[in-house]
């Protein structure tokens, strides 16, 4: 059995092709890439050897076995342990909505389904929705029907989208919205099902949704007060 992880890579934009090459060699065929800026002070940047504030952020799904291989490759080939190269980290995943969606995200990684998550009994989960650009409002409407509050949207470009016809019988656009939604764990399944029903692969949004466990929260006072007064 395998465990699934949400892998995040942050590096200078000019280094991204080298990271993508390592991932492709290790059968990671689907990535979602967005751009960002570093915010460290110039003194800290000097210590870390980071001269470029322009960053690329790459999101992908990996099995535990693939992550161990990739981590070794990043250390050996890209010298990621040297300050200034970049960072990569993983977060255990709880679930992915849909079997075809799971296969699409983990193709060639020899994933064998095990338990949903290594973290148990979390009060909240982070839902990650990846969809065609321009449908975030419709997706949030579907999520709010079953208790979701607000969400945060970032724009990204998907790689490996040409493989979509193999899994879904349709083509997928490379320009994507990624929506992050923090929801109560007991409402997670209903929210994910609503998003998949109203905005999934049979709809124009072509959304994929999965969840990550949240160990603790701050800033959700109104939601928590509603629970106490119920």
C-alpha positions as CSV (number, residue, x, y, z in Angstrom):
1,X,0.0,0.0,0.0
2,X,1.1,3.6,-0.6
3,X,0.5,6.9,1.1
4,X,-0.2,10.0,-0.9
5,X,1.4,13.4,-0.4
6,X,0.9,16.9,-1.8
7,X,4.3,18.1,-2.8
8,X,5.2,21.8,-3.0
9,X,8.3,23.0,-4.6
10,X,9.6,26.6,-4.4
11,X,12.6,27.8,-6.4
12,X,13.8,30.6,-8.6
13,X,11.9,30.8,-11.8
14,X,15.0,30.1,-13.9
15,X,15.6,26.9,-12.0
16,X,12.2,25.4,-12.5
17,X,13.0,23.5,-15.7
18,X,15.7,21.6,-13.9
19,X,13.3,20.6,-11.1
20,X,10.6,19.6,-13.7
21,X,13.2,17.4,-15.5
22,X,13.9,15.5,-12.2
23,X,10.2,15.0,-11.7
24,X,9.5,13.8,-15.2
25,X,12.3,11.2,-14.9
26,X,10.6,9.9,-11.8
27,X,7.2,9.6,-13.5
28,X,5.6,12.7,-12.1
29,X,3.7,13.8,-15.2
30,X,1.2,16.3,-13.8
31,X,2.3,19.6,-12.2
32,X,0.5,22.9,-11.5
33,X,2.8,25.9,-11.5
34,X,2.2,29.4,-10.3
35,X,4.5,32.4,-9.9
36,X,5.4,34.3,-6.7
37,X,7.9,36.5,-5.0
38,X,10.2,36.0,-2.1
39,X,9.7,38.3,0.9
40,X,12.8,37.8,2.9
41,X,15.0,40.8,3.8
42,X,18.1,41.6,1.7
43,X,20.3,40.5,4.7
44,X,18.6,37.2,4.9
45,X,18.7,36.7,1.2
46,X,22.5,37.3,1.3
47,X,23.0,34.7,3.9
48,X,20.9,32.2,2.0
49,X,22.5,33.0,-1.3
50,X,19.1,34.0,-2.8
51,X,19.7,36.8,-5.3
52,X,16.4,36.5,-7.1
53,X,13.1,37.3,-5.5
54,X,11.0,35.9,-8.4
55,X,9.9,32.4,-7.5
56,X,8.1,29.5,-9.2
57,X,5.8,27.4,-7.0
58,X,5.0,23.9,-8.2
59,X,2.2,21.7,-6.8
60,X,1.9,18.0,-7.5
61,X,0.8,14.7,-6.0
62,X,3.3,12.0,-5.2
63,X,3.4,8.6,-3.4
64,X,5.6,8.1,-0.4
65,X,8.0,5.9,-2.5
66,X,8.3,8.4,-5.3
67,X,8.9,11.2,-2.9
68,X,11.9,9.4,-1.4
69,X,13.4,8.8,-4.8
70,X,12.7,12.5,-5.9
71,X,14.2,13.8,-2.7
72,X,17.4,11.9,-3.3
73,X,17.5,13.2,-6.9
74,X,17.0,16.8,-5.8
75,X,19.9,16.5,-3.3
76,X,22.3,14.6,-5.7
77,X,21.6,16.4,-9.0
78,X,20.3,19.9,-8.0
79,X,22.1,20.2,-4.7
80,X,18.9,21.4,-3.0
81,X,20.6,21.3,0.4
82,X,22.8,24.2,-0.7
83,X,21.1,27.5,0.3
84,X,19.6,29.4,-2.7
85,X,18.6,26.3,-4.7
86,X,15.0,26.0,-3.5
87,X,12.9,23.9,-1.2
88,X,10.5,21.0,-1.6
89,X,8.2,19.6,1.1
90,X,5.2,17.3,1.4
91,X,1.9,17.3,3.2
92,X,0.0,14.0,3.8
93,X,-3.3,13.9,1.8
94,X,-6.6,12.8,3.1
95,X,-8.6,11.9,0.0
96,X,-9.1,12.5,-3.7
97,X,-12.5,12.9,-5.2
98,X,-13.0,10.3,-8.0
99,X,-11.1,7.2,-9.1
100,X,-10.3,8.6,-12.6
101,X,-9.0,11.8,-11.0
102,X,-6.8,9.8,-8.7
103,X,-5.4,7.8,-11.6
104,X,-4.8,11.0,-13.6
105,X,-2.8,12.5,-10.7
106,X,-0.7,9.4,-9.9
107,X,-0.2,7.8,-13.3
108,X,3.1,5.7,-13.5
109,X,3.7,6.1,-9.7
110,X,2.5,2.5,-8.9
111,X,0.0,3.8,-6.4
112,X,-1.7,1.2,-4.2
113,X,-4.6,2.5,-2.2
114,X,-4.2,2.3,1.5
115,X,-5.7,4.3,4.4
116,X,-6.9,7.8,3.6
117,X,-4.4,9.7,5.8
118,X,-1.6,9.4,8.3
119,X,-3.3,12.2,10.4
120,X,-6.5,11.2,12.2
121,X,-9.3,13.1,13.9
122,X,-8.5,16.5,12.6
123,X,-11.3,19.1,13.1
124,X,-10.7,20.9,9.8
125,X,-9.4,19.9,6.3
126,X,-8.0,22.0,3.5
127,X,-9.8,21.3,0.2
128,X,-7.8,22.0,-2.9
129,X,-9.8,22.4,-6.1
130,X,-8.0,22.6,-9.5
131,X,-10.3,23.8,-12.3
132,X,-10.3,25.6,-15.6
133,X,-9.9,29.4,-15.1
134,X,-13.0,31.5,-14.7
135,X,-15.2,29.0,-12.7
136,X,-14.1,29.8,-9.1
137,X,-17.3,31.6,-8.2
138,X,-19.4,28.6,-9.4
139,X,-17.2,26.2,-7.4
140,X,-17.5,28.4,-4.3
141,X,-21.3,28.4,-4.7
142,X,-21.3,24.6,-4.8
143,X,-19.0,24.5,-1.7
144,X,-21.1,27.0,0.3
145,X,-24.3,24.9,-0.2
146,X,-22.8,22.4,2.3
147,X,-21.2,24.7,4.8
148,X,-18.0,26.1,3.3
149,X,-17.1,29.7,4.1
150,X,-14.6,31.6,1.9
151,X,-11.9,30.4,-0.4
152,X,-8.6,31.7,-1.8
153,X,-7.9,31.5,-5.6
154,X,-4.5,31.5,-7.3
155,X,-3.8,31.2,-11.0
156,X,-1.6,28.4,-12.3
157,X,-0.6,26.5,-15.4
158,X,-1.0,22.8,-15.6
159,X,1.5,20.4,-17.3
160,X,0.6,17.0,-18.5
161,X,-2.9,18.1,-19.5
162,X,-2.6,16.3,-22.9
163,X,-3.0,13.0,-21.0
164,X,-6.6,14.0,-19.9
165,X,-8.3,12.3,-22.9
166,X,-6.9,8.9,-21.8
167,X,-8.6,9.2,-18.4
168,X,-11.6,11.4,-19.0
169,X,-12.2,11.3,-22.8
170,X,-11.9,15.1,-23.0
171,X,-9.2,17.7,-23.4
172,X,-8.2,20.0,-20.5
173,X,-7.0,23.6,-20.7
174,X,-3.6,24.3,-19.3
175,X,-4.7,27.6,-17.6
176,X,-6.0,26.7,-14.2
177,X,-7.5,28.2,-11.0
178,X,-6.5,26.6,-7.7
179,X,-9.0,27.2,-4.9
180,X,-8.1,26.6,-1.3
181,X,-11.0,26.1,1.1
182,X,-10.8,25.3,4.8
183,X,-13.8,23.3,5.9
184,X,-15.0,21.3,8.9
185,X,-13.9,17.6,8.6
186,X,-17.5,16.4,9.0
187,X,-18.6,18.6,6.0
188,X,-15.7,17.6,3.8
189,X,-17.3,14.7,1.9
190,X,-20.5,16.6,1.2
191,X,-18.6,19.7,-0.1
192,X,-16.3,17.6,-2.3
193,X,-19.3,15.7,-3.7
194,X,-21.1,18.9,-4.5
195,X,-18.1,20.3,-6.3
196,X,-17.6,17.1,-8.3
197,X,-21.3,16.9,-9.2
198,X,-21.7,20.6,-10.3
199,X,-18.2,21.4,-11.5
200,X,-16.4,18.1,-12.2
201,X,-15.2,16.6,-15.4
202,X,-18.7,16.4,-16.9
203,X,-19.0,20.2,-16.6
204,X,-17.2,23.2,-18.1
205,X,-15.1,23.8,-15.0
206,X,-13.4,20.3,-15.3
207,X,-12.6,20.5,-11.6
208,X,-10.5,18.0,-9.6
209,X,-10.7,18.2,-5.8
210,X,-8.7,16.6,-3.0
211,X,-8.2,17.3,0.7
212,X,-5.3,17.8,3.2
213,X,-5.6,17.4,7.0
214,X,-5.3,20.6,9.0
215,X,-3.6,20.1,12.4
216,X,-4.7,23.4,14.0
217,X,-6.4,26.7,13.1
218,X,-6.6,30.4,14.1
219,X,-9.0,32.9,12.7
220,X,-12.1,30.7,12.4
221,X,-13.7,32.2,15.5
222,X,-17.1,32.7,13.9
223,X,-17.4,29.1,12.7
224,X,-16.3,27.9,16.2
225,X,-18.8,30.1,17.9
226,X,-21.6,28.8,15.7
227,X,-20.7,25.3,16.8
228,X,-20.7,26.3,20.5
229,X,-24.1,28.0,20.3
230,X,-25.8,25.2,18.4
